[in-house]
Amino acid sequence: MAITMLQNMDRYPIGIALGVSAGIFLYISIGDLLPTVHEVDEKKYNNLFCLALGLLIMMLPLGLH
């Protein structure tokens, strides 16, 4: 049903809505994950590196256009 409703819409508002929802998702997930990264002292930098690497991998498709 959503595909039928969104087919005739302009792409600009859809892009803004997707960007806002992705930003909110990242804000919530990072806010939840970052304190967990710093809880364990012996693996603190390893966990932070893996979190940053995961974010960079998610951003890779943005550069392909």
C-alpha positions in Angstrom: 0.0 0.0 0.0 2.8 2.4 0.8 4.5 1.8 -2.6 1.2 2.7 -4.3 0.9 5.9 -2.3 4.5 7.0 -2.8 4.8 6.3 -6.5 3.3 9.6 -7.5 5.1 11.7 -4.9 8.1 13.9 -5.6 11.4 12.3 -4.5 12.6 15.3 -2.5 10.2 15.0 0.4 10.7 11.3 0.5 14.5 11.7 0.6 14.2 14.2 3.5 11.9 11.9 5.4 14.3 9.0 4.9 17.2 11.1 6.0 15.5 12.3 9.1 14.4 8.8 10.1 17.9 7.4 9.5 19.4 10.2 11.6 17.0 9.5 14.4 17.8 5.8 14.2 21.5 6.5 14.4 21.1 8.9 17.3 19.2 6.3 19.3 21.5 3.5 18.5 24.7 5.4 19.1 23.3 6.8 22.3 22.6 3.2 23.4 25.9 1.7 22.2 28.4 4.3 23.1 28.1 3.9 26.9 28.4 0.2 26.5 31.6 0.7 24.5 33.2 2.5 27.4 32.0 0.1 30.1 34.8 -2.5 29.5 38.2 -0.9 30.1 40.4 -3.6 28.6 38.5 -3.5 25.3 37.5 0.1 25.2 39.5 1.2 22.1 38.8 -2.1 20.3 35.0 -1.6 20.7 35.2 2.1 19.8 37.2 1.2 16.6 34.7 -1.5 15.6 31.8 1.0 16.2 33.4 3.6 14.0 34.3 1.1 11.3 30.7 -0.1 11.2 29.5 3.5 10.8 32.0 4.0 7.9 30.9 0.8 6.2 27.3 2.0 6.4 28.3 5.3 4.7 30.1 3.6 1.8 27.1 3.4 -0.5 26.6 7.1 -0.3 29.9 7.6 -2.2 28.9 5.3 -5.1 26.5 7.7 -6.8 
